[in-house]
Amino acid sequence: MGEISEAGIQVNDEFIVNVDEEMKRWDRKSIYKLPACVTKLNKNAYKPQVVSFGPYHYNDDKLKSMEEHKRRALAHFLKRSKKPLSSYILSLREIEQDVMDAYDTLPPKWDENTDEFLELMVRD
């Protein structure tokens, strides 16, 4: 018979789940990439049609036409706020790891170039 401990659940001496680790992992995640079994049901329903926000659909050729509009909107925002882009980047840098950890999965590109990731967060 399985044993129950505070750290996890064991069934027939096989460790099934570490509750503490799973809770920590899911506490921080809030932006998930849907599994293929869901998205393949209706591919267009889960794919942005006009604009992308965040890293999951970044650089999608079909959505690039909106990038100019996003840059222009950011420029107007910065002008009205009377603060440089760098001040927003610096503010985000303080919580950079939290922001990155909010994503269930991130392509390695973003771990390698956190400056670009933070710029994307501000622009989007």
N, C-alpha and C positions, 0 to 999 in steps of 0.2 A: 504494500500500500504506500502511496506517496506521503511525503512529509511536507509540512508547511512551515516555513521559517520567515523571519522578518525580511530577509534579503531576497527571497525568491521562492519558487515552487519547484519541488522535485517530484517526479513520477517515475517509479521503478528505477531509482538511482540515476535517472537522466535529468540533467538540469534543463528546464524548459524556458524559464524567463527570470531575469533579474529585475524585480519590480523597481528597485531604487534607480537602477541605470535607465530603465525605460521611462520612468517618471521624469528624470532629469532631462532626458533626450526630448520628450514631448512637451515639457514645460517651455522650452525656448523656441520650438518650431511653431510657426504660425502661417507660413506661406508654403503650400505644398504643390508639387507637380503631380498631376493626376496619373494614375497608372494606365498603361496602354490598353488594358482590357476595358477601361471606361471610355477613353477617348476614341477608340476604334468604333464604338457604337454609332457615333455621329461626329466624324472628324471636324467638320466646320463649326460645330456647336462649342468646341473648346479651344478654338484657334482665333486669335484676334483678327478682325477683318479690316480695321482702319488704323489703329495705333497700338504700339506696344508700350507696356509699363514694366520696368524692371528687367532683370537679366534673362528670364526664361525665353523671351521671344526677341531679344536684342539682336539687331543686325539682320532681321528677316527681310529679304529683298522686297517682299510684297508690302511691307509697312514703312519702308525707308522714306517715302514721300512726306510722311508726317514729321520726320526728324527736324526738318527746317522749321516747321511751325513750333515744335517744342523748344528749339533754341531761341526762336524769336520771343516766345512767351517767357522764357527764362530771362532774356535780356530786359524785357519790360518789367518783370518782377524785380530784378536787381536794381533797375533804375528807380522804381517806386520805393524800394526798401532803403535806398541810399547806402547799401552795404555791398562790398565786393563778393564775388563768388567764393573767394578764399575763406571768408569768415564762415560761410555755411559749411564748406568742406572741413574746416577746423572743428566746428561744432560736431559734425558727424564723426570725425575721427575719434572723438572721445567715446563714442558708442559703436565704433566700427565693428568690433567682434560681435556685439549683440545683434546688429543689423544683419550681418552675414549669417549668424546662427539662426536667425528667424526663418531662413530658407531651408526647406527639407533637403534639397540637393542643389549644389551650385557647381557649374562646370569649373574645372581647374583654372581656366583663364582668369577667373575673378580672384582666386587666391594669389595668383602670380602678379596681378595688377590691381591692387586695392585702390590706388588713386583713381583709376578709371571707373571702378565700381562705385566709389563715393560720388564722383561726378555724375554718373548715371542716376544715382539715387536723388541727387539734387535736381537734375534736369527733368527726370520723369515724375 
